[in-house]
Amino acid sequence: MTTTSTETTAATERIHADHGVTKRLGNWTRAGHIQVRARRGLAVLDLRSPDLPDDIELCLELQRATVKLLVPDDAVVEHWDLRWTARGKVKDAQVRTADEPALAGARRIRLAGVATDSEVRVHRSGIAVLSAMCSRAYLEDLRLAHRTGGHPTVDDPARSHSH
């Protein structure tokens, strides 16, 4: 196992989805290292929060599973270290590369680990907002915001920092 500079960030987050759906939306972590183990399940991870470090490493162990990543528009998702042992792919309709000059300071998300008959879906901008809004967490966030007079943050995690 290689050691990276993410040791200085918060502790490692561990997410497990076994024959079910696990969602982490809004400002749910500050960790720069996230382990995801999914078997015939779905894991939805919101990585749009400004509280997250600029470099995030996701260690994936997927078996017939899907991981949906909600990322900022300018995020670069690298999957060079992700091994495929059967079918699968990373689906990103708006691929960004680190070579683009405008993305020099953009968030970098590195995917590593093993995926078997699985896929990783990358959602940006409006699709990421819609994915977050179609959840129970968003409904609960709306109710809380209404009661407290605040603003919901599940659809846009950066909103909590702008008000």
Buried (B, 14 or more C-beta within 10 A) or exposed (E): EEEBEBEEBBEBBEBBBEEEEBBBBBBBBEBBBBBBBBBBBBBBBBBBBEBBBEBBBBBBBBBBBBBBBBBBEBBBBBBEEBEBEEEBEBEBEEEBEEEEEEBEEBBBBBBBBBBBBBBBBBBBEEBBBEBBBEBEBBEEBBEEBEEEEEBBBBBBBEBBEEE
